[in-house]
Amino acid sequence: MAIPLKKVTDTSPFRKIAMGTWKVAKDPSVYGIINIDMAPVMEKLPAYIEKTGVKVTPAHLVGKAIAYCMTRRPEINGLIRGSRIYLREEISLFYQVNIPAKTNEGGDKVGKATLAGATVHHADKLSSSEIAKDLSERANKVRTGKDLEMKKNMDTFKLLPWWMSGLYLDFASFLIYGLNMNFSWLGIPKDPFGSVMITNVGSMGIDIALAPLCPYSRVPLLLAVGAIKDTAIVENGEVVVRPVMPIGVTFDHRMIDGVHAASMAKDFKKCFSEPETYLLT
């Protein structure tokens, strides 16, 4: 043996999913970063939270903004089946959900932390507070194991051998999206990933990230919401300090090109520059 190695046998279901997802560097991903001036939102958000009684975070506002952008460019709200593009009739937001490790009465960890997800459907018809409320309810079900479809799938991955994880993911993707059929009776969620993936890396202490697309999800767009930090920017020829939120954007070049990206970036920034019109209604 040239390199001393030790095989990992005890890991989270998410790690096994990741191993079954990516094999070789051959994909159509395009990466970029968009910086959002959060000053207008930070000024108005506390009053909105007080009025609605719902805790709304920047990640929820990102979901509301991207849903608006997709209504403006409906040709990117779709998925690829075989060699053809199919458009969706609704806009759904898939949020990554962090599931902390379980602890016993003594405070010792008895399980492993992992990642799962929750999907908010018809997001273009919901307000920011409704998105936040819906996501909170769905995320709590995932974390407490009350989302039976998600729990059944994660339990399945605990039992799968490593070599089978990729086959399972590809097969499930084929059933859900390739055949476009409902196999929820088999424990396979119906359209679990939606139109766009959103992951809040800023809440985990990460300033900015560029996340990879997941082939089995058939999602053409992923947003990684970074941490809001005071940043020096030039405004009207002067250097000023503003709270800036970076967002790592990854998109599938087979469905989204530079024209789409430029148009959506303009609309996306407009949502945050005029929050009372687009986000806090």
C-alpha positions as CSV (number, residue, x, y, z in Angstrom):
1,M,0.0,0.0,0.0
2,A,1.6,3.3,-1.1
3,I,-0.5,5.6,1.0
4,P,-1.6,4.7,4.5
5,L,-5.4,4.9,4.3
6,K,-8.4,4.0,6.5
7,K,-11.8,3.3,5.0
8,V,-14.6,5.4,6.4
9,T,-17.5,3.2,7.5
10,D,-19.5,5.3,9.8
11,T,-20.9,8.5,8.2
12,S,-24.1,10.4,7.6
13,P,-26.7,9.6,4.8
14,F,-25.8,12.9,3.2
15,R,-22.2,11.9,2.7
16,K,-23.3,8.7,1.0
17,I,-25.7,10.8,-1.2
18,A,-22.8,13.1,-2.2
19,M,-20.6,10.2,-3.1
20,G,-23.3,8.8,-5.3
21,T,-23.9,12.1,-7.1
22,W,-20.6,13.2,-8.6
23,K,-18.2,10.9,-10.4
24,V,-16.2,12.9,-13.0
25,A,-15.8,16.6,-13.8
26,K,-18.0,16.7,-16.8
27,D,-21.0,19.1,-16.4
28,P,-22.6,22.2,-17.8
29,S,-22.4,24.3,-14.7
30,V,-21.7,28.1,-14.8
31,Y,-20.7,29.9,-11.6
32,G,-21.0,33.5,-10.6
33,I,-21.4,35.9,-7.6
34,I,-23.9,38.6,-7.2
35,N,-23.6,41.2,-4.4
36,I,-26.7,42.7,-2.9
37,D,-26.9,46.0,-1.1
38,M,-29.0,45.0,1.9
39,A,-29.4,48.6,3.4
40,P,-32.9,49.2,2.1
41,V,-34.1,45.8,3.4
42,M,-32.4,46.1,6.8
43,E,-34.2,49.4,7.3
44,K,-37.6,48.0,6.5
45,L,-37.4,44.4,7.6
46,P,-37.9,44.8,11.4
47,A,-41.3,46.6,10.9
48,Y,-42.4,43.9,8.5
49,I,-41.5,41.2,11.0
50,E,-43.4,43.0,13.7
51,K,-46.4,43.5,11.4
52,T,-46.6,39.8,10.2
53,G,-45.4,38.2,13.4
54,V,-43.2,35.9,11.4
55,K,-39.4,35.7,11.5
56,V,-38.3,36.5,8.0
57,T,-34.6,36.1,7.1
58,P,-32.6,37.1,4.1
59,A,-32.8,33.6,2.8
60,H,-36.6,33.8,2.7
61,L,-36.3,37.1,0.8
62,V,-33.9,35.5,-1.7
63,G,-36.6,32.9,-2.3
64,K,-39.2,35.6,-2.9
65,A,-36.9,37.5,-5.2
66,I,-35.9,34.5,-7.3
67,A,-39.6,33.5,-7.6
68,Y,-40.3,37.0,-9.0
69,C,-37.4,36.6,-11.4
70,M,-38.7,33.3,-12.7
71,T,-42.2,34.8,-13.3
72,R,-40.4,37.3,-15.6
73,R,-38.4,34.6,-17.3
74,P,-40.6,31.5,-17.3
75,E,-38.4,29.8,-19.9
76,I,-35.9,28.9,-17.2
77,N,-38.4,27.3,-14.8
78,G,-38.1,23.8,-16.1
79,L,-36.0,20.6,-16.3
80,I,-34.4,18.4,-18.8
81,R,-35.8,15.0,-19.7
82,G,-33.7,13.1,-22.1
83,S,-32.7,15.6,-24.7
84,R,-35.7,17.9,-24.3
85,I,-36.5,20.9,-22.0
86,Y,-39.9,20.8,-20.2
87,L,-41.3,23.8,-18.4
88,R,-42.9,23.7,-15.0
89,E,-46.4,25.1,-14.3
90,E,-45.5,26.3,-10.8
91,I,-42.4,27.8,-9.1
92,S,-41.1,25.8,-6.1
93,L,-38.2,26.6,-3.8
94,F,-36.0,23.8,-2.3
95,Y,-34.2,24.9,0.8
96,Q,-31.4,22.9,2.3
97,V,-32.2,22.0,5.9
98,N,-29.5,21.4,8.5
99,I,-30.3,18.5,10.8
100,P,-28.1,18.7,14.0
101,A,-26.8,15.6,15.6
102,K,-29.0,14.1,18.3
103,T,-27.9,14.2,21.9
104,N,-28.7,12.1,25.0
105,E,-29.7,13.4,28.4
106,G,-26.1,13.9,29.3
107,G,-25.5,16.2,26.3
108,D,-23.4,13.7,24.4
109,K,-23.9,13.2,20.7
110,V,-25.6,9.9,19.8
111,G,-26.1,10.6,16.0
112,K,-24.5,12.5,13.2
113,A,-25.4,15.9,11.8
114,T,-26.6,15.8,8.2
115,L,-28.4,17.8,5.5
116,A,-31.9,17.3,4.1
117,G,-34.3,19.6,2.4
118,A,-37.8,21.1,2.4
119,T,-39.7,22.4,-0.6
120,V,-42.1,25.4,-0.7
121,H,-44.5,25.1,-3.6
122,H,-46.3,27.9,-5.5
123,A,-43.7,30.4,-4.1
124,D,-44.6,33.1,-6.7
125,K,-48.1,33.3,-5.1
126,L,-46.8,33.6,-1.6
127,S,-45.5,36.6,0.4
128,S,-42.1,36.6,2.1
129,S,-43.8,35.9,5.4
130,E,-45.8,33.0,4.0
131,I,-42.7,31.5,2.5
132,A,-41.0,31.8,5.9
133,K,-43.9,30.3,7.7
134,D,-44.3,27.4,5.2
135,L,-40.6,26.6,5.2
136,S,-40.5,26.7,9.0
137,E,-43.3,24.2,9.3
138,R,-41.8,21.9,6.7
139,A,-38.3,22.2,8.1
140,N,-39.5,21.3,11.6
141,K,-41.1,18.2,10.3
142,V,-37.9,17.2,8.6
143,R,-35.8,17.8,11.8
144,T,-38.2,15.9,14.0
145,G,-38.6,13.0,11.7
146,K,-42.3,13.8,11.1
147,D,-41.8,14.2,7.3
148,L,-42.3,10.5,6.7
149,E,-41.2,10.5,3.0
150,M,-38.0,12.3,3.8
151,K,-37.3,10.1,6.9
152,K,-37.9,6.9,4.9
153,N,-35.5,8.0,2.2
154,M,-32.8,9.0,4.7
155,D,-33.3,5.7,6.5
156,T,-32.9,3.9,3.2
157,F,-29.5,5.6,2.6
158,K,-28.3,4.4,5.9
159,L,-28.7,0.8,4.8
160,L,-27.5,1.2,1.2
161,P,-23.9,0.1,0.4
162,W,-21.7,2.8,-0.9
163,W,-21.5,1.4,-4.5
164,M,-25.3,1.4,-4.7
165,S,-26.0,5.0,-3.7
166,G,-25.3,6.4,-7.2
167,L,-27.5,3.8,-8.8
168,Y,-30.3,4.5,-6.4
169,L,-30.1,8.3,-7.0
170,D,-30.1,7.9,-10.7
171,F,-33.0,5.4,-10.6
172,A,-35.1,7.6,-8.4
173,S,-34.4,10.6,-10.6
174,F,-35.5,8.5,-13.6
175,L,-38.7,7.5,-11.9
176,I,-39.6,11.0,-10.7
177,Y,-38.5,13.2,-13.6
178,G,-37.6,10.9,-16.5
179,L,-41.0,9.1,-16.3
180,N,-42.7,12.1,-14.6
181,M,-44.8,9.7,-12.4
182,N,-45.8,9.8,-8.8
183,F,-44.1,7.0,-6.8
184,S,-44.8,8.4,-3.4
185,W,-46.4,5.1,-2.5
186,L,-42.9,3.6,-2.8
187,G,-41.5,6.2,-0.4
188,I,-40.0,8.3,-3.2
189,P,-41.1,11.9,-2.8
190,K,-43.1,13.6,-5.5
191,D,-41.0,16.4,-7.1
192,P,-38.7,16.8,-4.0
193,F,-36.4,19.4,-5.5
194,G,-38.6,22.0,-7.2
195,S,-37.4,24.8,-9.5
196,V,-34.4,26.2,-7.7
197,M,-32.2,25.2,-4.7
198,I,-31.4,27.7,-2.0
199,T,-28.8,27.0,0.7
200,N,-28.0,29.5,3.4
201,V,-24.2,29.1,3.9
202,G,-24.0,32.4,5.8
203,S,-25.9,30.9,8.7
204,M,-23.1,28.4,9.0
205,G,-20.5,31.1,9.3
206,I,-19.4,30.9,5.6
207,D,-19.0,34.2,3.9
208,I,-19.6,33.0,0.4
209,A,-19.8,29.7,-1.5
210,L,-20.3,28.3,-5.0
211,A,-22.2,25.1,-4.8
212,P,-22.4,22.3,-7.4
213,L,-25.6,21.4,-9.2
214,C,-27.0,17.9,-8.3
215,P,-27.6,15.9,-11.5
216,Y,-30.3,13.7,-10.0
217,S,-32.3,16.8,-8.9
218,R,-32.7,18.1,-12.4
219,V,-32.6,21.6,-10.9
220,P,-31.0,24.2,-13.3
221,L,-30.3,26.9,-10.7
222,L,-28.8,27.0,-7.3
223,L,-28.3,30.0,-4.9
224,A,-25.9,29.9,-2.0
225,V,-26.7,32.8,0.3
226,G,-23.6,34.2,2.0
227,A,-23.1,36.2,5.2
228,I,-24.1,39.9,5.3
229,K,-21.1,42.0,6.1
230,D,-20.3,45.7,6.1
231,T,-18.4,46.4,2.9
232,A,-16.8,49.5,1.4
233,I,-18.3,50.3,-2.0
234,V,-18.3,53.3,-4.3
235,E,-21.5,55.3,-4.4
236,N,-21.8,58.5,-6.5
237,G,-18.0,58.7,-6.6
238,E,-17.5,58.3,-2.9
239,V,-16.5,55.3,-0.7
240,V,-19.3,54.3,1.7
241,V,-19.9,51.4,4.0
242,R,-23.0,49.3,3.2
243,P,-24.2,45.9,4.4
244,V,-23.7,43.6,1.5
245,M,-24.9,40.0,1.0
246,P,-23.0,37.9,-1.5
247,I,-24.9,35.1,-3.3
248,G,-23.1,32.4,-5.1
249,V,-25.0,31.4,-8.3
250,T,-24.7,28.2,-10.1
251,F,-26.8,27.5,-13.2
252,D,-27.1,24.8,-15.9
253,H,-25.8,26.3,-19.2
254,R,-28.1,24.0,-21.2
255,M,-31.1,25.9,-19.9
256,I,-29.8,29.3,-18.8
257,D,-27.4,31.5,-20.8
258,G,-25.8,34.9,-20.3
259,V,-28.8,36.8,-21.5
260,H,-31.1,35.1,-18.9
261,A,-28.5,35.6,-16.2
262,A,-28.1,39.3,-16.9
263,S,-31.8,40.0,-17.0
264,M,-32.4,38.0,-13.8
265,A,-29.6,39.8,-12.0
266,K,-31.1,43.1,-12.8
267,D,-34.6,42.1,-11.6
268,F,-33.1,40.4,-8.6
269,K,-31.2,43.5,-7.5
270,K,-34.3,45.6,-8.1
271,C,-36.3,43.5,-5.6
272,F,-33.8,44.3,-2.9
273,S,-33.5,48.0,-3.8
274,E,-37.3,48.4,-3.6
275,P,-38.2,45.9,-0.9
276,E,-41.6,47.5,-0.1
277,T,-42.7,46.9,-3.6
278,Y,-41.3,43.4,-4.3
279,L,-40.4,41.7,-1.0
280,L,-42.2,43.2,2.0
281,T,-45.7,43.3,0.8
